[in-house]
């Protein structure tokens, strides 16, 4: 990540596993970091980072945490597993309402970059995905999601993409990007590590679906690197060229290809079967807008647009 383009970054969910690793890496890059989370961190806060205990559903808290910030990494989410999956109202208020707060604060405070940590569950519904892209692997229709976490992550994912290109003060625009990782593993990971240990040592085995199926988990360090590349790609100074270059870096990294292999970019795209990211963003924005507007007034996507969260100031002139 180009330190010269970054003075201060906000990481929501900063007390979580990915948020903490991302925050520490940003600090090592010489960047001032704000870690925002409802829960207190279980790890030591690195020098150069500041922790704020707060709720992303509270507009004033998000607004205050974003002071002097010029890049937001929105990692926070709720309801992925366990008993939390049953708390639908809380899941929706955090994953959707909280994301809406993040987007609106970015626009109000003229923050030019927003990177959202989405999930592969927004497009995966049990059908194998092989070298998929936005065209070959569309969003799962919201009514087909089997859990509220996946549904709300899909809504938030589309909200962030739809916000890309939003005009802001001074003639600037908001640039956004979403990343959709599968399961995360790495040192001190506490959600999946115990299960992985049992599987690796053959103390536990199971069969789910096709025996030939494979899923790629992502190491936390690689996922952090993807976030940094995304932030670098969205810099106004580099513009579309940076987006193109960083996108190819991620594709090369995924395929295990280096410049020493001397494979042309066209060959890389052909092997990965992916299109240009910028074109996909434009298409996704129009798809999201049309999809929401065509649905009935009680549809969750339209209800989200009318959400009024506690602590958020009303629009218009103050009374």
Beta strands, then each sheet from edge to edge (+ up, - down):
strand 1: 8-12
strand 2: 32-37
strand 3: 49-53
strand 4: 71-74
strand 5: 113-117
strand 6: 175-179
strand 7: 184-185
strand 8: 218-219
sheet 1: 3+ 2+ 1+ 4+ 5+ 6+
sheet 2: 7+ 8+
end
